[in-house]
Amino acid sequence: MDAQLNKARTLDAVNALNRGDLDGYLAIYAPGAVVHGLPDHVSPDVDGHREVLTEIRVPKTTDRGWS
């Protein structure tokens, strides 16, 4: 992958996460990706990552972060 395209996709994913758009953030992962570092109670994949992010999601209190 082109370095500039990779950078743009990564920044798009981070911006999506900051907007609270989990689908937009998780779209950066390839189908079948293994996500390391997740708690034992979730599957080590994008669905497990979504579950963790949903569990830790807090209401937006500033102009940054999830809503």
Phi, psi and omega in degrees: 000141176300136183299319180292322178294318177299315179298315181297317179294321178295315179295323176298319180295317179296317178297321177298315179299317180295334177276351183089013181268087183296322178299316178297320179293312185287345179297342181288339181282138176289150175304134179081007181299143174261125182256116182271154175088009178276156177300156182297335185280359178239158178286148183277055181219186183299323178296320177294320179296318177300317180299316180296314180297324178293320179296323185267356182299133179236154179301146178292128179239352179225187178276005177237153176095189184283153177264000000 
